[in-house]
Amino acid sequence: MISQNELLQLTSQALNETNLPLGGKQSGKVRDWYDLPDGKRLIVTTDRLSAFDRVLACVPYKGQVLNQLSAWWFKQTKDIIQNHLVSIPDPNAAIVHSVTPITVEVIVRGYITGVTSTALWYRYLLGEREIYGYQFPDGLQKNQALPEPIITPTTKGGVTGHDERLTCAEVVSQGHLEANTWDKVQTAALAIFKRGQELAHKAGLILVDTKYEFGLTEDGSVMLIDEVHTPDSSRFWKEATYAELFANGQEPENFDKEFVRIAYADKGYRGDGEIPAMSNDLWAAASERYITIYEMLTGKTFEVGSYPIEPRMESNLKKLGVIS
């Protein structure tokens, strides 16, 4: 494992953005993407860390972990549904099929937890008992397992700039997807989540909840895209200590970026107003967390890519003829 001191030194070199000599650049919260010929796209996963729908910082090796861990999960779930991955030309980059993303984020939850405004526990704590179209009884405890996983979709950004909650019925009634396509998406999401929970269990972890993104090909087929079961898109807890901590009303040991959200929530920040300043120690700890979960899930040693990232990436892309 790379030392904390080395991670602290690399914080200033973490990849915030790319400017590759390719056309059609667009950027999201964490990724930059570029158009390629033949219906392909280059996706670069930067080191930007996003929470509460805001980019908070850049974390060394975060992008590499997300890119390579997603590639691993795409391989583990390709028997369930096709995915967009073509190849990994660089530790931080992926060549993918270009598809039309659906306009909802598909969130699957196995536990009632969370501190964001769209989280089940946050809504439950406010006194809501019908959440995302599901009825919840009184007396539930934070971090309690649900009888079975549920799908809680949200819009992407919404009219407020934040993700807006939807019920499963509203996905169809509001025109986001046709009913039969939404049925396929839900079936795939629950099957991928089940596979994720099984493999997480083997790694000594609990897959608590996750976000999936899907796209539609030209012939209307559903395809899994973006990222899968990463510390960004998913919540993981340490399985060995969960039961005792839950029984004592304590927080589970998490292995994702939830501890970053909690650090900001403790300062009263949930996505609105000025972003509080945090020390680089938090980002070094986040980097360690990302690397650790990669190794736990895949069973592989994380092989760090060289910094600075963009020159390395350009060199790798030139070798493959992606950049002339």
C-alpha positions, 0 to 999 in steps of 0.5 A, spaced: 500 500 500 502 506 498 504 510 504 499 516 507 505 521 506 506 519 498 498 520 497 499 527 501 504 529 496 500 527 490 494 530 492 496 536 488 497 532 482 490 528 482 487 529 475 482 534 475 480 535 468 483 532 461 484 536 455 486 531 450 487 532 442 480 529 441 473 532 439 467 532 442 469 533 449 464 533 454 464 533 462 460 530 468 461 530 475 467 525 475 468 523 468 470 527 461 469 523 455 470 524 447 467 522 441 471 516 437 469 513 430 465 507 429 460 509 434 465 509 440 467 514 445 473 515 450 471 515 457 476 518 462 475 517 469 478 523 473 480 524 480 474 528 482 470 526 488 463 528 488 458 528 493 451 532 494 451 533 487 457 537 488 465 536 486 468 537 493 476 535 491 480 531 487 483 524 490 489 521 488 488 514 484 481 515 485 479 515 478 484 509 476 480 505 482 473 507 479 475 505 472 479 498 473 474 496 478 468 498 474 471 494 468 472 488 473 465 488 475 462 489 467 466 482 466 462 479 473 455 481 470 456 480 463 452 474 463 446 478 466 446 484 461 450 487 456 455 493 457 458 498 454 465 496 455 470 495 449 477 496 452 481 499 457 487 503 454 490 506 460 488 505 467 484 512 467 480 511 461 476 506 457 473 505 450 466 504 450 460 503 445 456 510 445 449 509 447 443 514 449 443 514 456 436 513 459 434 519 463 433 516 470 438 514 475 437 507 478 438 506 485 437 499 488 437 499 496 438 493 501 438 497 507 435 503 510 440 508 511 444 515 508 445 522 510 443 525 503 437 528 502 434 523 497 437 517 502 431 513 505 433 514 512 434 521 511 427 521 509 424 517 514 427 521 520 423 527 517 417 523 518 416 520 511 413 513 511 411 513 504 418 514 500 419 513 493 412 510 493 414 504 498 410 504 505 415 503 511 412 502 518 414 505 524 420 503 529 425 502 523 432 503 525 438 506 521 442 501 517 437 496 518 436 491 512 430 491 508 426 485 507 428 485 500 432 490 495 428 496 492 429 500 486 428 508 488 429 512 481 431 519 481 432 524 475 439 526 473 439 533 476 432 535 476 429 542 475 433 544 482 440 542 479 439 536 484 437 529 483 429 529 484 426 523 487 421 518 483 417 512 484 417 506 479 411 508 476 413 515 475 418 513 470 413 511 465 408 516 467 412 522 466 415 519 460 422 517 461 421 510 459 416 505 456 413 500 460 417 494 457 424 497 457 423 500 464 421 492 466 427 490 463 431 495 466 429 493 473 430 486 472 437 487 470 438 492 476 436 487 481 440 481 478 446 485 478 445 487 485 444 480 487 450 478 484 454 484 487 451 482 494 454 475 493 461 477 491 461 482 496 460 477 501 466 473 499 470 479 500 467 480 507 463 486 505 456 488 505 453 491 498 448 496 502 446 500 496 448 502 489 447 506 483 446 504 476 446 507 469 443 504 463 443 506 456 439 504 449 443 502 443 440 504 436 436 498 436 433 499 443 436 494 447 438 496 454 445 496 456 449 497 462 453 503 462 458 508 466 460 505 473 458 498 477 459 497 484 465 502 486 466 506 492 463 512 488 456 509 486 455 504 492 455 503 499 459 498 502 460 495 510 464 491 513 460 484 514 464 481 520 462 487 525 455 489 522 451 485 526 454 487 533 455 495 531 447 495 529 445 491 535 449 497 539 446 502 535 453 504 532 455 506 525 457 500 521 464 500 518 464 503 511 468 502 505 466 507 501 466 515 500 460 515 505 465 517 511 466 523 506 459 525 506 459 524 514 464 529 515 461 534 511 454 533 514 457 534 521 459 541 518 452 542 516 453 541 509 448 537 505 450 540 498 447 547 498 451 554 500 459 554 500 463 548 501 467 547 507 474 547 507 477 540 509 484 538 510 488 534 505 488 528 510 481 527 509 483 526 501 489 521 503 484 517 507 479 517 501 485 514 497 487 509 501 479 507 502 478 506 494 485 502 494 483 498 499 476 496 497 479 495 490 483 490 493 478 486 497 473 486 492 477 483 486 483 479 490 488 483 486 494 488 488 492 495 486 498 497 481 499 504 481 499 508 475 504 513 474 503 521 475 502 526 472 496 522 469 495 526 462 502 525 459 501 518 460 494 517 458 496 521 451 502 516 450 498 510 451 493 512 446 498 514 441 501 507 442 494 504 440 492 509 434 487 513 438 491 519 438 495 520 432 
